[in-house]
């Protein structure tokens, strides 16, 4: 749908759990009746808050999209150690960002190195 979504980072003092989205698809190519088109104006950042909370803050996490699901893996945790946590977010939830809900995965085996 022409979105760039970012998560986490560091503001110089603390690790961040922020989620931000920007629509980079030109308005002329978008479907005007889409809720996302109304919420996210082209080239204007919007912070997405979840009343359910976000994953712990991290730096250098890997991210991939599979279908409509965004996966975040690993990174450096606030403790300074590498994390092997895996989280996902259904990107369709950007239509009502206040209802975004992250999913945390548990492994029954050893996780890969971050």
C-alpha positions as CSV (number, residue, x, y, z in Angstrom):
1,X,0.0,0.0,0.0
2,X,3.0,2.3,-0.3
3,X,3.9,2.5,3.4
4,X,7.2,2.7,5.2
5,X,6.9,1.6,8.9
6,X,9.7,1.9,11.4
7,X,10.1,0.6,15.0
8,X,12.4,1.3,17.9
9,X,15.7,3.2,18.0
10,X,17.4,5.4,20.5
11,X,16.9,9.1,21.3
12,X,20.3,9.6,22.9
13,X,19.0,8.8,26.4
14,X,16.8,5.7,26.2
15,X,15.7,2.9,23.9
16,X,12.5,3.6,22.0
17,X,9.4,1.4,21.4
18,X,7.9,3.8,18.9
19,X,6.1,2.8,15.7
20,X,5.9,5.4,13.0
21,X,4.4,5.1,9.5
22,X,4.5,7.3,6.4
23,X,2.7,6.8,3.1
24,X,5.0,7.3,0.2
25,X,2.6,6.3,-2.5
26,X,1.3,9.3,-4.5
27,X,-2.3,10.2,-3.8
28,X,-3.2,9.9,-7.5
29,X,-2.4,6.2,-7.3
30,X,-4.1,5.4,-4.1
31,X,-7.7,4.2,-3.6
32,X,-9.4,7.3,-2.1
33,X,-12.0,5.4,-0.1
34,X,-9.3,3.6,1.9
35,X,-9.3,4.3,5.6
36,X,-5.5,4.4,5.4
37,X,-5.6,7.1,2.7
38,X,-7.6,9.2,5.1
39,X,-5.4,8.6,8.1
40,X,-2.0,8.8,6.5
41,X,-1.5,11.7,4.2
42,X,1.3,11.2,1.7
43,X,4.8,12.1,3.0
44,X,3.5,13.0,6.5
45,X,4.8,10.9,9.4
46,X,2.2,9.5,11.9
47,X,3.1,7.9,15.2
48,X,1.1,4.7,15.8
49,X,0.2,4.1,19.4
50,X,-1.0,0.8,20.7
51,X,-3.1,0.7,23.9
52,X,-1.8,-2.9,24.2
53,X,1.9,-1.8,24.3
54,X,4.8,-2.4,22.0
55,X,7.7,-4.8,22.2
56,X,10.6,-3.8,24.4
57,X,12.9,-1.1,23.0
58,X,15.7,-2.3,20.8
59,X,18.4,-1.2,18.4
60,X,19.5,-2.9,15.2
61,X,16.6,-5.3,15.0
62,X,16.0,-7.1,11.7
63,X,12.6,-6.7,10.0
64,X,10.8,-8.5,7.2
65,X,7.3,-8.4,5.7
66,X,5.6,-11.7,4.9
67,X,2.1,-11.1,3.3
68,X,0.4,-8.5,5.5
69,X,2.5,-9.3,8.6
70,X,5.6,-7.3,9.7
71,X,8.2,-9.4,11.7
72,X,10.8,-7.9,14.0
73,X,13.6,-10.1,15.2
74,X,16.5,-9.6,17.5
75,X,18.4,-6.4,18.0
76,X,20.2,-5.0,21.0
77,X,18.1,-4.9,24.2
78,X,18.4,-2.1,26.7
79,X,20.7,-4.3,28.8
80,X,23.2,-4.0,25.9
81,X,22.9,-7.7,25.1
82,X,21.7,-9.2,21.8
83,X,18.1,-10.3,21.8
84,X,16.6,-13.3,20.0
85,X,12.9,-12.2,20.5
86,X,10.5,-12.4,17.6
87,X,7.5,-10.1,17.4
88,X,4.9,-9.5,14.6
89,X,2.3,-7.0,13.7
90,X,-0.5,-7.3,11.2
91,X,-0.1,-4.2,9.0
92,X,-3.8,-4.1,8.2
93,X,-4.1,-2.8,11.8
94,X,-2.6,0.5,10.5
95,X,-6.2,1.4,9.6
96,X,-7.0,1.8,13.3
97,X,-3.5,2.2,14.9
98,X,-5.0,2.5,18.4
99,X,-6.0,-1.1,18.1
100,X,-2.6,-2.4,16.9
101,X,-1.6,-5.5,18.8
102,X,1.8,-7.1,18.7
103,X,2.3,-10.8,18.9
104,X,5.3,-12.3,20.7
105,X,6.5,-15.7,19.6
106,X,8.0,-18.3,22.0
107,X,10.3,-21.0,20.7
108,X,10.4,-24.6,21.6
109,X,14.0,-24.9,20.3
110,X,17.1,-22.8,20.3
111,X,16.7,-19.5,18.4
112,X,19.2,-18.3,15.8
113,X,21.8,-15.8,16.8
114,X,20.6,-12.2,16.3
